[in-house]
Every structure is written in structure tokens, then in C-alpha cells.
Amino acid sequence: FSSVQSPNIKGNDIDLMGGTFTAKDITGNTTYGELGRGSGNDGAGATTGIVMKPDDSHYIIATSKGVRMQSGNYSIYAIDSGVYATDGSHKVRLDTIDTDSTGAITTVAVFG
């Protein structure tokens, strides 16, 4: 079969063999986003995983090599060696925390 229509679909193991799951409003006219497979490169080689995205410029990808949250040219990603932010041309490590002589945190990351 090529189509399943139901108000509720339940299953223990549902395989996505290519394509995506698309979230739409009740009329089917407005698309909110997609969940599907994706690929990328961690700098050492290709990596594949799962992607959640409302459009091509904003997405989250999780693979066996790490996780990245992307918005336009800006991204935050976590890999085995650390957590980083980039604007496409500059990269900064976010998981190093500086403290003063009293132990108070002096490094602050602001998002928003």
C-alpha cells in the first residue's frame, strides 16, 4: 500500500524508509515542519542522523557524532570534544567555564 489514513496510528516499530514525517494543521494546508533523515560532515567525514526542521534554514540534527542546532548562519553544536557556537566565520567554545579567585563563574553565555 502507498497510503495510510487514520486519526490515530500506533505501532511499536515504525520504519521510515526515505522521505519525512510532515507536521501539518488539521486542514493539511499549513506545514509546521518535518522530521526525517539527514546527513552532514563533522570535519573528519560524513555523518548521518535524524533532522527536525520547520524550513531549510532552521533545524536540529542529531547523529552518532554530535548534535547541531542551526538558524541561518548561526549554530550551536555539541560533539565529543566540547560545545561550540559559530556564526559561519568565527567559532567559540562554550563549555569552558572561567571562575574568579572565589570560585564565582565569570563566563556568561547569553542566548535570545
Secondary structure as UniProt FT lines:
FT   STRAND          20..24
FT   TURN            26..27
FT   STRAND          31..41
FT   STRAND          46..55
FT   TURN            56..57
FT   STRAND          58..63
FT   TURN            64..65
FT   STRAND          66..71
FT   TURN            72..73
FT   STRAND          74..79
FT   TURN            80..81
FT   STRAND          82..86
FT   STRAND          91..93
FT   TURN            101..102
//
